[in-house]
Amino acid sequence: MTDASSYDYELPRDLVAQHPTAVRSDARLMLVDRRDQTISHHRVFDLPNLLDSRDCLVLNDTRVLPARLVGRRALTGGQWEGLFLEADGQGLWQLLGKTRGKLAVGETIVLVDNRGRDSISLRLIEKQPGGVWIARPDTDKPTLEALAQIGRVPLPHYIRQGEMVEADRLRYQTVFARNPGSVAAPTAGLHITNDLLNRLVDQGITICRLTLHVGRATFKPISTANIESHAMHSERGSIDTATAAKIEECRAKGGRVVAVGTTSVRVLETAGQSGTIQAWSGTTDLYIRPPYKFKIVDALMTNLHLPRTTLLVLVRTFGGDELVMRAYQEAIAERYRFFSYGDAMLIV
């Protein structure tokens, strides 16, 4: 389907998860079987029983930055809120910001820390396309250390209007996160626990890690009339030689490549355009939509996604339109919890 409106669906607001499950792996897991065209209901902790010992489970080990910034305009005292995007080698920050009125080059933003105290100031240097500002922070601290001091968890707007609680610092982060760089979580991985990983390994399943830093455009809805006209965003990622070799070894033994999250899919398919996984590092703007033919990924564990997004387009391309649409309707009927802190499905 190419009509963007076909990727809309109605969702009761009370099914948008505002908090994660108390135990990560207690989240519900819908098994969607493409071969039998069947749907069954499980929990994430059932994953070892749903996979084969020859399979390879691929995780995205990006770490979410405390990228949400709060402060005020030094000139007017007006409230300001922003999102840190990245820093360059000269210590300049790229960020988005919103406030009443119009910001001007040369203005100063005074950021407040998690206790509401004045902290680092930002001097606005240049405004770039897309509303991105270049700013210079008045600190000698490394960027990650500065963000730890002033940053907040960048929750999406549909979770408590983006307002974090202290528990989000732990729960909006996978247990295997190690490479800082994302401004949104790779949400399918939020359900995985260390105990579950150990059980999978004990069963013989290979665990592989790659990196894709999730960007701000991940939740951006498709605004064009047809999905082909949508401008796909780019995200930075990598997969190393050893990981590529492990995945190819799994495939050679007849095992499935099971991607945890659409972010893992993007790296795997980018690095595997030849049909074989190669080491890769860079940016990808791979837009997976019909009639894309998957070259590497055999199964996908993913959360339930926002309507009219490229994430939903990817999932329906992988699972098949009719089957995935039926799965979403069943998820609503069975009162699954949706979006970042919600439940998951495993498409095999």
Secondary structure, DSSP 8 states (H G I E B T S, - for coil): --BGGGG-----GGGB-SS--SSGGGSEEEEEETTTTEEEEEEGGGHHHHS-TT-EEEEE-EEE---EEEEEETTT--EEEEEEEEE-TTS-EEEEEEESS---TT-EEEEE-TTS-EEEEEEEEEE-GGG-EEEEES--S-HHHHHHHH-B----TTTGGG---TTHHHHTS-TT--EEEESS--GGGGG--HHHHHHHHHTT-EEEEEEE---GGGG-B--SSBGGGS----EEEEE-HHHHHHHHHHHHTT--EEEESHHHHHHHHHHTTTSS---EEEEE-----TT---SS--EEEEE---TTBHHHHHHHHHH-HHHHHHHHHHHHHTT--BSTTS-EEEE-
